[in-house]
Amino acid sequence: MKTRLLFLPLCLVLAHAPAWAGAQKEEALSANVASAMSRSVSDVNAPRLVFDDARQGRAWLAEMSARLQKRIPDPWVRERLLTAIQYESTRAGLDPQLVLGLIQVESGFNKYAISGAGARGLMQVMPFWTRHIGTPQHNLFDLSTNLRYGCTILRHYLDVEHGNLYRALGRYNGSLGKPEYPNLVMGAWKARWHWEMPAALRTASLP
């Protein structure tokens, strides 16, 4: 409990720290796309680890928690965040390791980060998205809400770009066609967050 209380003031101190993020471009969405994205961000469920076997989830959480410890010292806060990241990423059909790399680049895991363009939170979501696919009541500084929006938006851009991750990341950052941002995210993904399930656990759920 003492550690948790020490962590919260640190978040407040960092609340207005600048983020690296650019600015997602506000653009028209078709009615079908907007409706599908709206359903996604409005479908609220309690985050949970999504693995075929509970042992796989425990192994992933332990490894990611160790890697994130220096940035987020409080184990309760750290594991809550990682659980939400894994859940929302998987729900959107994204690799959680990629999303971890994106968050590292976008906000440095500061849930209160604000970019010069006004993007907010862990995944640096632009406020206009609440008008297009959400409601004004959605708080983009809320951990789960921000992750749900960010993963839904990245999934949308991947679909727009027919699975081309490099271009989808450029759209996400508002820097389509420029190499710096996609290279940073993919570099963080591969260098810091890449993870392969131990061979002993790959068949853990098999009869």
CORRA-V217349 format. One record per residue. N is the residue number from 1. RES is the residue in one letter. PSI is psi as a letter, one per 30 degrees, with the letter a starting at -180 (* if undefined). D_CENTER is the distance of its C-alpha to the mean C-alpha in whole Angstrom. Layout:
n = (N	N)
res = (RES	RES)
psi = (PSI	PSI)
d_center = (D_CENTER	D_CENTER)
This chain:
n = (1	2	3	4	5	6	7	8	9	10	11	12	13	14	15	16	17	18	19	20	21	22	23	24	25	26	27	28	29	30	31	32	33	34	35	36	37	38	39	40	41	42	43	44	45	46	47	48	49	50	51	52	53	54	55	56	57	58	59	60	61	62	63	64	65	66	67	68	69	70	71	72	73	74	75	76	77	78	79	80	81	82	83	84	85	86	87	88	89	90	91	92	93	94	95	96	97	98	99	100	101	102	103	104	105	106	107	108	109	110	111	112	113	114	115	116	117	118	119	120	121	122	123	124	125	126	127	128	129	130	131	132	133	134	135	136	137	138	139	140	141	142	143	144	145	146	147	148	149	150	151	152	153	154	155	156	157	158	159	160	161	162	163	164	165	166	167	168	169	170	171	172	173	174	175	176	177	178	179	180	181	182	183	184	185	186	187	188	189	190	191	192	193	194	195	196	197	198	199	200	201	202	203	204	205	206	207)
res = (M	K	T	R	L	L	F	L	P	L	C	L	V	L	A	H	A	P	A	W	A	G	A	Q	K	E	E	A	L	S	A	N	V	A	S	A	M	S	R	S	V	S	D	V	N	A	P	R	L	V	F	D	D	A	R	Q	G	R	A	W	L	A	E	M	S	A	R	L	Q	K	R	I	P	D	P	W	V	R	E	R	L	L	T	A	I	Q	Y	E	S	T	R	A	G	L	D	P	Q	L	V	L	G	L	I	Q	V	E	S	G	F	N	K	Y	A	I	S	G	A	G	A	R	G	L	M	Q	V	M	P	F	W	T	R	H	I	G	T	P	Q	H	N	L	F	D	L	S	T	N	L	R	Y	G	C	T	I	L	R	H	Y	L	D	V	E	H	G	N	L	Y	R	A	L	G	R	Y	N	G	S	L	G	K	P	E	Y	P	N	L	V	M	G	A	W	K	A	R	W	H	W	E	M	P	A	A	L	R	T	A	S	L	P)
psi = (e	e	e	e	e	e	e	e	e	e	e	e	e	g	e	g	k	k	l	f	l	b	j	k	k	k	l	k	k	l	e	e	e	e	e	e	e	e	e	e	f	f	i	k	l	k	k	l	k	j	l	f	k	e	e	e	e	e	e	e	e	e	e	e	e	e	f	f	e	e	e	j	e	j	e	e	e	e	e	e	e	e	e	e	e	e	e	e	e	e	e	g	h	l	k	f	e	e	e	e	e	e	e	e	e	e	f	g	g	j	f	g	k	k	l	f	f	g	k	k	a	e	g	i	k	k	f	f	f	f	e	e	g	b	l	f	f	k	j	f	f	k	e	e	e	e	e	e	e	e	e	e	e	e	e	e	e	e	e	e	g	h	g	j	e	e	e	e	e	e	e	e	f	g	h	k	f	k	f	e	e	e	e	e	e	e	e	e	e	e	e	e	f	k	k	k	k	k	e	f	f	e	g	e	f	k	*)
d_center = (26	27	24	22	24	24	20	20	23	21	18	20	22	19	18	19	18	18	14	15	13	16	16	15	18	20	21	23	22	24	25	24	21	20	21	19	16	18	18	15	13	17	17	16	16	16	13	15	15	15	18	21	23	22	23	21	18	20	20	16	16	18	18	14	15	18	16	14	17	18	16	15	19	19	19	18	15	14	14	13	10	10	11	9	6	9	10	8	7	11	12	11	12	10	10	8	9	9	5	6	9	7	6	9	11	9	10	11	9	12	11	14	13	15	16	19	19	17	14	12	10	7	5	9	10	14	16	18	15	17	20	19	17	17	20	21	20	16	15	12	12	12	9	9	10	8	5	8	9	6	6	10	10	9	11	14	14	15	17	19	19	20	18	18	15	17	18	14	13	16	15	12	13	17	18	19	22	21	21	19	15	15	17	15	12	14	16	13	12	16	17	15	13	15	17	19	21	24	27	28	25	25	28	27	27	30	33)
